[in-house]
Amino acid sequence: MKKLSSIFGLLAIILTNVMCAVVGYNYATMLCGIKHMGFSAPANTAFLLAIPYLIGVVMCIVIALVLRKKGK
């Protein structure tokens, strides 16, 4: 169980890094689109993409903690 707990902890870290990359890329794309292509939505809407990633990170952390408790 402890090994599986470590895997879910690592998965949470990877998801966090992927979330930062995706949100950062989409934020920059929105800024460029607003400036040059006439997008009407504010650039802050790119942060809405973080919500599914945050849900996944929280789920991974909870699963890792539960598995770690079961392993003891």
CNS distance restraints for C-alpha pairs under 8 A (distance, minus, plus):
assign (resid   1 and name CA) (resid   5 and name CA) 6.11 0.50 0.50
assign (resid   1 and name CA) (resid  67 and name CA) 5.70 0.50 0.50
assign (resid   1 and name CA) (resid  68 and name CA) 6.53 0.50 0.50
assign (resid   1 and name CA) (resid  70 and name CA) 6.94 0.50 0.50
assign (resid   1 and name CA) (resid  71 and name CA) 5.01 0.50 0.50
assign (resid   2 and name CA) (resid   6 and name CA) 6.25 0.50 0.50
assign (resid   2 and name CA) (resid  67 and name CA) 6.69 0.50 0.50
assign (resid   2 and name CA) (resid  68 and name CA) 5.48 0.50 0.50
assign (resid   2 and name CA) (resid  71 and name CA) 5.62 0.50 0.50
assign (resid   3 and name CA) (resid   7 and name CA) 6.35 0.50 0.50
assign (resid   4 and name CA) (resid   8 and name CA) 6.39 0.50 0.50
assign (resid   4 and name CA) (resid  64 and name CA) 7.46 0.50 0.50
assign (resid   4 and name CA) (resid  67 and name CA) 7.15 0.50 0.50
assign (resid   5 and name CA) (resid   9 and name CA) 6.26 0.50 0.50
assign (resid   5 and name CA) (resid  63 and name CA) 7.26 0.50 0.50
assign (resid   5 and name CA) (resid  64 and name CA) 4.29 0.50 0.50
assign (resid   5 and name CA) (resid  65 and name CA) 6.96 0.50 0.50
assign (resid   5 and name CA) (resid  66 and name CA) 7.99 0.50 0.50
assign (resid   5 and name CA) (resid  67 and name CA) 5.36 0.50 0.50
assign (resid   5 and name CA) (resid  68 and name CA) 5.62 0.50 0.50
assign (resid   6 and name CA) (resid  10 and name CA) 6.14 0.50 0.50
assign (resid   6 and name CA) (resid  64 and name CA) 6.84 0.50 0.50
assign (resid   7 and name CA) (resid  11 and name CA) 6.09 0.50 0.50
assign (resid   7 and name CA) (resid  64 and name CA) 7.88 0.50 0.50
assign (resid   8 and name CA) (resid  12 and name CA) 6.20 0.50 0.50
assign (resid   8 and name CA) (resid  60 and name CA) 5.40 0.50 0.50
assign (resid   8 and name CA) (resid  61 and name CA) 6.88 0.50 0.50
assign (resid   8 and name CA) (resid  63 and name CA) 6.98 0.50 0.50
assign (resid   8 and name CA) (resid  64 and name CA) 5.35 0.50 0.50
assign (resid   9 and name CA) (resid  13 and name CA) 6.53 0.50 0.50
assign (resid   9 and name CA) (resid  60 and name CA) 6.57 0.50 0.50
assign (resid   9 and name CA) (resid  61 and name CA) 6.12 0.50 0.50
assign (resid   9 and name CA) (resid  64 and name CA) 5.87 0.50 0.50
assign (resid  10 and name CA) (resid  14 and name CA) 6.25 0.50 0.50
assign (resid  11 and name CA) (resid  15 and name CA) 6.06 0.50 0.50
assign (resid  11 and name CA) (resid  57 and name CA) 7.91 0.50 0.50
assign (resid  11 and name CA) (resid  60 and name CA) 6.95 0.50 0.50
assign (resid  12 and name CA) (resid  16 and name CA) 6.21 0.50 0.50
assign (resid  12 and name CA) (resid  56 and name CA) 7.53 0.50 0.50
assign (resid  12 and name CA) (resid  57 and name CA) 4.85 0.50 0.50
assign (resid  12 and name CA) (resid  58 and name CA) 7.71 0.50 0.50
assign (resid  12 and name CA) (resid  60 and name CA) 5.56 0.50 0.50
assign (resid  12 and name CA) (resid  61 and name CA) 6.47 0.50 0.50
assign (resid  13 and name CA) (resid  17 and name CA) 6.43 0.50 0.50
assign (resid  13 and name CA) (resid  57 and name CA) 7.75 0.50 0.50
assign (resid  14 and name CA) (resid  18 and name CA) 6.20 0.50 0.50
assign (resid  15 and name CA) (resid  19 and name CA) 5.97 0.50 0.50
assign (resid  15 and name CA) (resid  53 and name CA) 6.62 0.50 0.50
assign (resid  15 and name CA) (resid  56 and name CA) 7.52 0.50 0.50
assign (resid  15 and name CA) (resid  57 and name CA) 6.36 0.50 0.50
assign (resid  16 and name CA) (resid  20 and name CA) 6.35 0.50 0.50
assign (resid  16 and name CA) (resid  53 and name CA) 7.22 0.50 0.50
assign (resid  16 and name CA) (resid  54 and name CA) 7.67 0.50 0.50
assign (resid  16 and name CA) (resid  57 and name CA) 6.83 0.50 0.50
assign (resid  17 and name CA) (resid  21 and name CA) 6.37 0.50 0.50
assign (resid  18 and name CA) (resid  22 and name CA) 6.13 0.50 0.50
assign (resid  19 and name CA) (resid  23 and name CA) 6.01 0.50 0.50
assign (resid  19 and name CA) (resid  50 and name CA) 6.14 0.50 0.50
assign (resid  19 and name CA) (resid  53 and name CA) 5.98 0.50 0.50
assign (resid  20 and name CA) (resid  24 and name CA) 5.88 0.50 0.50
assign (resid  20 and name CA) (resid  50 and name CA) 7.99 0.50 0.50
assign (resid  21 and name CA) (resid  25 and name CA) 6.05 0.50 0.50
assign (resid  22 and name CA) (resid  26 and name CA) 6.14 0.50 0.50
assign (resid  22 and name CA) (resid  49 and name CA) 7.93 0.50 0.50
assign (resid  23 and name CA) (resid  27 and name CA) 5.96 0.50 0.50
assign (resid  23 and name CA) (resid  46 and name CA) 6.00 0.50 0.50
assign (resid  23 and name CA) (resid  47 and name CA) 6.08 0.50 0.50
assign (resid  23 and name CA) (resid  49 and name CA) 6.39 0.50 0.50
assign (resid  23 and name CA) (resid  50 and name CA) 6.53 0.50 0.50
assign (resid  24 and name CA) (resid  28 and name CA) 6.23 0.50 0.50
assign (resid  25 and name CA) (resid  29 and name CA) 6.18 0.50 0.50
assign (resid  26 and name CA) (resid  30 and name CA) 6.04 0.50 0.50
assign (resid  26 and name CA) (resid  46 and name CA) 5.72 0.50 0.50
assign (resid  27 and name CA) (resid  31 and name CA) 6.24 0.50 0.50
assign (resid  27 and name CA) (resid  43 and name CA) 5.82 0.50 0.50
assign (resid  27 and name CA) (resid  44 and name CA) 7.11 0.50 0.50
assign (resid  27 and name CA) (resid  45 and name CA) 7.97 0.50 0.50
assign (resid  27 and name CA) (resid  46 and name CA) 5.20 0.50 0.50
assign (resid  27 and name CA) (resid  47 and name CA) 7.49 0.50 0.50
assign (resid  28 and name CA) (resid  32 and name CA) 6.22 0.50 0.50
assign (resid  29 and name CA) (resid  33 and name CA) 6.00 0.50 0.50
assign (resid  30 and name CA) (resid  34 and name CA) 6.00 0.50 0.50
assign (resid  30 and name CA) (resid  39 and name CA) 7.50 0.50 0.50
assign (resid  30 and name CA) (resid  42 and name CA) 7.62 0.50 0.50
assign (resid  30 and name CA) (resid  43 and name CA) 5.18 0.50 0.50
assign (resid  30 and name CA) (resid  46 and name CA) 7.33 0.50 0.50
assign (resid  31 and name CA) (resid  35 and name CA) 6.20 0.50 0.50
assign (resid  31 and name CA) (resid  43 and name CA) 5.77 0.50 0.50
assign (resid  32 and name CA) (resid  36 and name CA) 5.93 0.50 0.50
assign (resid  32 and name CA) (resid  37 and name CA) 7.49 0.50 0.50
assign (resid  33 and name CA) (resid  37 and name CA) 4.77 0.50 0.50
assign (resid  33 and name CA) (resid  38 and name CA) 6.17 0.50 0.50
assign (resid  33 and name CA) (resid  39 and name CA) 5.46 0.50 0.50
assign (resid  34 and name CA) (resid  38 and name CA) 4.97 0.50 0.50
assign (resid  34 and name CA) (resid  39 and name CA) 4.48 0.50 0.50
assign (resid  34 and name CA) (resid  40 and name CA) 6.71 0.50 0.50
assign (resid  34 and name CA) (resid  41 and name CA) 7.77 0.50 0.50
assign (resid  34 and name CA) (resid  42 and name CA) 7.77 0.50 0.50
assign (resid  34 and name CA) (resid  43 and name CA) 7.72 0.50 0.50
assign (resid  35 and name CA) (resid  39 and name CA) 7.75 0.50 0.50
assign (resid  41 and name CA) (resid  45 and name CA) 7.10 0.50 0.50
assign (resid  44 and name CA) (resid  48 and name CA) 7.81 0.50 0.50
assign (resid  45 and name CA) (resid  49 and name CA) 7.87 0.50 0.50
assign (resid  46 and name CA) (resid  50 and name CA) 7.93 0.50 0.50
assign (resid  47 and name CA) (resid  51 and name CA) 7.75 0.50 0.50
assign (resid  49 and name CA) (resid  53 and name CA) 7.47 0.50 0.50
assign (resid  50 and name CA) (resid  54 and name CA) 6.04 0.50 0.50
assign (resid  51 and name CA) (resid  55 and name CA) 6.28 0.50 0.50
assign (resid  52 and name CA) (resid  56 and name CA) 6.29 0.50 0.50
assign (resid  53 and name CA) (resid  57 and name CA) 6.15 0.50 0.50
assign (resid  54 and name CA) (resid  58 and name CA) 6.11 0.50 0.50
assign (resid  55 and name CA) (resid  59 and name CA) 6.17 0.50 0.50
assign (resid  56 and name CA) (resid  60 and name CA) 6.15 0.50 0.50
assign (resid  57 and name CA) (resid  61 and name CA) 6.21 0.50 0.50
assign (resid  58 and name CA) (resid  62 and name CA) 6.17 0.50 0.50
assign (resid  59 and name CA) (resid  63 and name CA) 6.12 0.50 0.50
assign (resid  60 and name CA) (resid  64 and name CA) 6.01 0.50 0.50
assign (resid  61 and name CA) (resid  65 and name CA) 6.15 0.50 0.50
assign (resid  62 and name CA) (resid  66 and name CA) 6.17 0.50 0.50
assign (resid  63 and name CA) (resid  67 and name CA) 6.07 0.50 0.50
assign (resid  64 and name CA) (resid  68 and name CA) 6.04 0.50 0.50
assign (resid  65 and name CA) (resid  69 and name CA) 6.25 0.50 0.50
assign (resid  66 and name CA) (resid  70 and name CA) 6.26 0.50 0.50
assign (resid  67 and name CA) (resid  71 and name CA) 6.12 0.50 0.50
assign (resid  68 and name CA) (resid  72 and name CA) 6.68 0.50 0.50
